[in-house]
């Protein structure tokens, strides 16, 4: 399913696995979420 989302959104999306996070990544590891977002915004 993830691959389909990335394919549909093209360059506006990328896949980043958040290690140790479940269905609530902002609660599980907010710092990791923020880093992934900062990297995405910087690179796109």
C-alpha positions, 0 to 999 in steps of 0.5 A, a space after each residue: 500500500 505504501 508503494 502505491 501512495 508514493 507512486 500516486 503522489 510522485 515527487 510530492 511524497 517519499 517513504 521514510 520508515 520510523 523505527 520503533 513507531 506504531 500508529 501514533 508516531 508523534 507520541 512514540 517518537 516526536 523527535 524522529 517525526 520532526 527530523 523526517 519532516 525537516 529532511 523532506 522539506 529541505 530536500 524537496 
